[in-house]
Amino acid sequence: MTNKQDLPDTGEELQVSPIETDLESRQDVDDENVGVEQEQAEQNTPTVETGAEETVQPEETEAKPKRKRKKKSNDEGVTSPEKQPEEKSQKQQKQQKVKEQNIITIEDERTVQTERDMAFADLRELQEAARTGRIMTGIIQGFERTDKDFSGSRVVVYHGSCKILISSMKLVEEPEDFHGKEKAEVYAAMAQKRIGAEIEFVVKTVDEKEFTAVANRVEAMSIRKDNFYLKKSGIIKEGACAEARIVAVTPFGVWAEIFGVESFINNRELGYQRIHQPSEFFQTGQRVIVKILSVKKDNGKIRVDASIKQAQENPFEKEIWKFAQGSMYLGKVTMVTERGVFVALDGGVECYCKMPARGRPPRGARATVKIVNIDPVKSRVIGFITHISAKL
């Protein structure tokens, strides 16, 4: 039965149908048979509501939207799982419209690139490199470990907005000896030391959705070795000077890549000065000039011995004219051994001095030396320390 409370207040007196008035009068008169009258009223209710709908149909039509609005507010509080994909897709479409909005240009065509334009340009370049097999260059900017046993370790190289992943086992060639350790652990340790190195690689696959790519450095090294060492036209030979990339720095020397071959250069061949800590003079990613001392080929494997020192001009021959025997000069302590002290003078000329009586001087300290002998044949200067001051 329709109640007055369920209908909206329109400011006018509500018109009740004659059928509803007749039902109310029957209920007042027959108080003894309340149960029977209630059953009859329930049976007659559809007829009454039908009559009421004809009279009060506009008010009920206005009440329905209220129930819909209430249901909508509940949906806002608790999102239905079925509606989440629709809402998500609508958001994505909205974001895409924002990214792809039209830009008013100065000329007929837009000349300024957006971030989206540059990202897709980087992606297309990687796709083209993967299709043609072109060798690309990048700097290792990170190391990631996906498993506890290092089996999934890899390095990260960024190409604009794209992320390039290189497995540790595809980054370096297999070492001759693992020293009893797990292969994955050794590969991971070698990969970590090469963070910051400039490397070459071949792109294998590209993921357009994630803007990522998978690459292989060992394959790029193999191509370089074939072109510069194995072919008859190879130009990397003994006695030649070439550019090299430092890919790792250790306390005993540096690893340099020379056109696809990694060569270890010990401290003695790093320079004419006594180098105790290579990290003070060299860093990963640095390019240097080396002299090829030897090239050995064995069953497709290539070993190269090189020297940074011998690619440089001897400072003794170039700068010795600045110094005179019996005179005193200021220098810097570069190395301290049990036998004596090496002091670097201006221009890189080293002077060997006996251990001073006052004690062992710290490396890096300023020292005043008096030259007692200059040997041009052995390119050697000998003297003794007269004064030691604080570090430079």
PyMOL commands that set and color helices and strands:
alter all, ss='L'
color gray80, all
select helices_A, chain A and resi 18-29+34-77+84-99+115-132+168-170+183-193+217-230+267-269+278-280+309-311+315-322+346-348
alter helices_A, ss='H'
color red, helices_A
select strands_A, chain A and resi 135-144+154-159+162-167+198-207+212-216+241-250+253-258+261-266+287-298+301-307+328-336+340-344+350-354+365-375+380-391
alter strands_A, ss='S'
color yellow, strands_A
deselect
rebuild
show_as cartoon
